[in-house]
């Protein structure tokens, strides 16, 4: 089977790779395991030196990597530069803090001494998506490698050039051979990698269906898994919110990365007393975003990553309109090359519509009127997902109180939901389990080992 890289702005093939055989894949996993037998004994100082080297490689090649993401998955080039910079920050953060995060913790016991240690597990399989093709990988790899694990990457099949470039970042940074390897295999063969007895754990970022499949198989194999899955984040606007600020940030929160983000705001839940004024401001903000060639500096919204994704998104929009939602903006597939979709606002969205219940992975917003803040929380939680959410109000104490009632892994008050190396990242319900980033994330792929001494 061939693995193709296709430019979503033109639909043209950039490069083609032959998928690896099962024998080659198993051989590489074996080499990564052998590398772990040495890497696990390295000091934190040794790991930190090469991880900081990775940050240097990323920054030195920032423009090149941003162009690669623009070409291969349509990310606006300015956002690509920011993504590369964030990866460098993540590498530096874990290089500087991993030793303290994983320091042994003393414990009381009936022995003369006892403590808890955090030991690496071994080879960790990372199954990563295309939407943040650098950050998703480094978000996993920086803490996992600093903890003393080694890693194999099964990246999304539509970004093979990015996957290979990431492997070279670690090579050029001076990591020992085979500590991090990219596997050129399709999704249909990812399970075979997971089944390899040398693979000790798996981290997946992707759809809820993919997460269920991987979690089921990992459970059967008794292997640790961390899943960061889909999201349909609520953006709750209360009647005392700064509507100008809320609407401006709402457009960015919906359309960042061309709307292809699991933590993008997707359901805009607005109290009726300010519903009209907010909708007008929001529609204007969405309409002002520049949709175009991701290689151009002024572009804020690029194409969707694949043609099938655009078709699926458009079907969700048509379903909403057919069931009574109003098309306040956009909603028409443009007659041009590439997989572009306009910024779109659906108003009057209600239960029974796919746009109410499903994740919209593109620049399409569902605006939902509610009676008061109590109904706002009910609607916010009326979803199978639980990744992120935000509350907008001038009364921050009230916002904090409402945030505590939103069923999500992260809730921001008067701010756009985002990931940060210093804060744990992950979800509940159909958005997955486990955490990435911060000290919670770096400990996910460790053996929490009790040591008792008499």
Secondary structure, DSSP 4 states (H G I P E B T S, - for coil): -EEEEE-TTT--EEEEEEPPPHHHHHHHHHHHHHHHHHHTTS-HHHHHHHHHHHHHHHHHTHHHHHHHHHHHH---HHHHHHHHHHHHHHHHHHHHHHHHHT--EE---SSSEEEEEEEE-SEEEEE--STTTTHHHHHHHHHHHHTT-EEEEE--TT-HHHHHHHHHHHHHHTPPTTSEEE----GGGHHHHHHSTTEEEEEEES-HHHHHHHHHHHHHTT-EEEEE----EEEEE-TTS-HHHHHHHHHHHHHGGGG--TTSEEEEEEEHHHHHHHHHHHHHHHHHS-BS-TTSTT-SB---S-HHHHHHHHHHHHHHHHTT-EEEE-----SSSS-----EEEES--TTSHHHHS---SSEEEEEEESSHHHHHHHHT-SS--SEEEEE-S-HHHHHHHHTTS-SSEEEESS-----TTS-B--SGGGEES-BSHHHHHTTTEEEEEEEE-
